[in-house]
């Protein structure tokens, strides 16, 4: 009985369900009300053209306001920064570098995307490499892409940085491709860059230009023929660069690349041979050449690489259909 009584006494009553924290709700509502008043004041100051020499305390309050859970409020603040213009850049960079809330850091990047101020390049590049939040990295890359040519060297530097991981370098390559139309000469110069990562990104960016070139009906200058540049990249010393060029030529369905791609079927790198098989099979659209293509691919069914053998068999089967 004692043991029974002890067990009964030790038992605890059911825990009541959690009740909403009224105090927290009140604080949140008051904080949002303060942000609304801040926006109203900022809008008034913008109308009065009072931001030629902005109040640092006010701008920092606006940065803090970007933590508001309401998306519409964050967008209004981002637009307000756009109205203020370049004087807001140092404060946005400060928020990007120091604020603990990733939503605020991302919003700072979005505001700088609208501004397109080249003074933000170094801070945005640092965020792309160092920030731990993927959404912030993506927003920083978007801002760098919007800034364009003034950001090219910094973005290229990320591609060669030992500190930058593959995700950073992927974002950097995307940014270079996005700004490709305004940095064409730099792209051509970078084809001889010693870093394979830079050359891979440049090939991708040139493919963007080549796609636009294919859509044009007027003749183009041979010395700036981006499609020929992609074909030349098939001879790059780095296998990954050759694979990148092969993939883009196949995606663009550029028929004159057919013969150069056949040459890559004998590439010393197995992954390049696989990519070439897939590209040749895709480019072969003329029925009369199907048998010739099969003959070219058939020897690779006895390749030293099992993966190459399998890809060759699959492509031949598809061509025979």
N, C-alpha and C positions, 0 to 999 in steps of 0.2 A: 504493500500500500504506500509505504514511504517513497518507494521508487516511482510509483504512479503519481503521487502528489508532486514530487520533485519535477517530473517531466511536465506536469500540467502547469506548475508555477513558472518553469523556464520558457514555456511556449510564448511566442510573441503574437500580438494581435495583428490582423491583416493591415498592411500598409495602405493608408488612404490614397486615392489617386492624386497625382500632382495637380495642384491648382495653379491657374495662370498667375504669373508674377505681375500683379497690378502696378507695383512701383516701377518695374522695368518698362511696362507698356506706357506709363505716363512719361517716363524719361525719354523713351523713343519718340513719342508724339511731340514732346517739347523740342527735341533735337530736330525733327523734321520741320517743325514750325519755324525754328531759327534759320534753317536752310532756305525755306521759302522766303523769309524776310530778306535774307542775304541776296538771293537771286533778284528779288524786286529792287533792292538797292543797286545792285550791279547793273541791271537793265537801265535804271534811271541814270547812272553815271555814264553808261555807254552813249545814251541819247544826248547827254551834255558834253560829250567828247572830252571826258575828264581823265582819260587813261593814258595821256601822253607820258606822264610820270606817275605810274600806278603806285598805290600804297602797298608796301610789302606785306603788311599784316592782313590787308584785305585779300590779296592774292593767295596767301597761305590759308586763309579761311575758305576760299573757293576750292583749293586743293583738298582740304579736309571734307568739304561738302561732297566730293566725288565718292565718298564712302556711303552716301545715302542709298538705301536699298531700292529706291524707286528709279527705274531705268529712265523715265521721262525727265526726272530731275537731273540725272547725270548728263543726259544729252543736252539739256539747257545750259549746264555749266560748261560743257565742252564747246558748245557754240559760242558762249560768252568769251571763252579764251580766244576763239577765232576772231571775234570782234575786237578784242584788245590788241591782238597781233603779236609781233615779235617781243615786245617788252615782257610778255608772259613766259617766254621760253626758259629763262633761268629758274623760275619758280616751278615750272613743270618738270624740268630736269632734276630739281631738288626733290620733288615728290616721287619721281621715278626711282631715284637712287636711295631714298631713305624711308619711304612710307612702308609700314608693315603690312598693309592690306593690299593683296595682289589686284583687287578690283580697282583700287585707286591708281596703282602703277600702270595698269592696262589703260585706264581712262586718260592718264597723262600722255601715254603714247598716242592714243587716238586724237587727242587735242593737237599734239605736235604733227600728226599726219596732216591735219587740216592746215596748220601753219606752213609746213614745208620749209622751215627755217634751217639753213645749213649750219647755224651755230649749234644745233642739237645733235650733229652727227656723232661726235665722240661719246656723248652720254648714251645715245641710243645703241651704238655699237657695243658699249660696255654692258648694257642691259641685255642685249641679245646673247652675249657670251656668259654673263655671270648670274642673271636672274634665275631663280629656281623654278619659277612658274612658267609652264609652256605657253599659256595664253599671253603672258607678258612678252615672251620671246617673239611670238608671232606678231603681236602688235608693234614691237620695236622694228621688226623686219619690214612691216608694212609702211611704217613712217620713213625708214631709210629708202625704200623703193620710191616713195612719193617725192622725197628730196631729190632723188635722181643723180645726175652726174656729179654734184659735189660730194656725194656719199660713196662714189664708186671705189675709191682707194681704200677707204675704211672697211667696206664690205669685202673687198678682195683680200684684205689683211686677215679677216676672220677665217677665210678659207685656208690660210697657211698657218693659223695659230695653233700651237700645241695645247692651249687652254680650251679651245672650242671643241665640243663633242660633235658627233655626227649630226645630231639634230640642229645644232647651231649652223653647221656648214650647209645643211639642206635648206634652211631658211635663207642663208646668205646667197646660195645659188639661185633660189627663187627671186630674191630681190634684184640680182643682176639681170636675170631674164626679163623681169618686169620693166627695168629701165633701159633695155637693150636698144631701143630706137634712138635714144639720145646719147649713147656712148659707143656707137659703132666703131669708131677709129680705135678706141681703147680695147675693144673686144679683139680686133684684128691684131693689135700689138701683143695682147695677152695670150695669143695662140702659142707663142714660144716661151711662155712663163715656165720656170723650172718646176713649179708645183703642179702635179697631176690634178689636184683638186681644183685649182684655178682653171686648168685647161678643160676639165669636165664641165665646169659651170659655164665656161665661155662657149663650148660647143652647144650646150642647151640654149643659151641666149641667142646664138647665131641661128639655131633652128627656129626660134621665134621669128627672127627676121626673114628666114627662108620661107616660112609659111605665108607671110605677107607678100613675099616676092612671087610665090606661085599664084596668088590671087590677082596679080597684076597682068594686064594684057600687053602693055607696052614693053619694048625691048629693054634690057638692063645691061649695065656696063660689065664686061667680063671680069674686070679687076675687082669688082665688088659683088660678084655673084656668090651669094651666101650658100647656095646649093653646092657649088664647086668647092667652097671652103669645107663643107661637111664631107665631101668625097675625099679631099686632101687629108682630113682628120683620120681617115681609115688607115693611114700610114704612120700614125703617131706611135712613139716608142712605148707608151703605156697602154696595156691591154684594156684598162677601164675606159680610157678615152676612146679607143677604137670601138668598144661596145656601145658607148654613148652615141657615137656618130652613126653606127649601124642601126640602132634603135630609132633614131630620129629620121633617117632616110627611109626606113620602112614605114614609120608612122605617116610621113609626108607622101608616101606612095610615089616617090620620084623614080620613074622608069629608067632614065639614063644612068642611074646608079646600079643597074642590074649587073653589068659586066664587072665593075670594080668590086661589087659584093661577092661575085663568084671567086675573085682572088682571095677573099678572106676565108674561104672554105679550107684553105691550106694553112691557115694561121697557126703559129706554134702554140698559141694559147687555146685550151679546150673551150673555155667560156666564150671566146671570140668565135670559134667555129660554130658553137651552138647558136649564137646570135645571128651569124651569117646564114645558117641553114634556114632559120625562121624568117629572116628578112627576104631571102631569095624566093622562098615559097610564097610569101605574101606579094612580092612585086611581080611575080609571074602571072600576068593577066591575059596574055595572048595564048589561045589554045594551041597554036602551031608550035610554041616553044615549050610546052609542058613536057614532052618526051625528052627534050634536050636538058631541061632542068633536072628531071629525074636522073638522067645519066650522070649529071654533075654531082648530085647528092649521093647517089647510090654507093660509091666507094666508102663513104663515111659510116655506112652500116657495119664496117669492119674497123672502125677507128680504135685507137688505143684507149680512148675514154668511153666507158660504158654509157655515160650520160649523153655523149655525142651520138653514139650508136642509136640510142632510144629516140632522140630528137629527129635524127635522119629518117628513121623508120616511120615515125608519126607523120612527118611532113610528106614523105613519099606516098603514104597511104592517102593522105588528104588530096594530093595532086592527082592521084589515080582516079579518085571519085569524080 
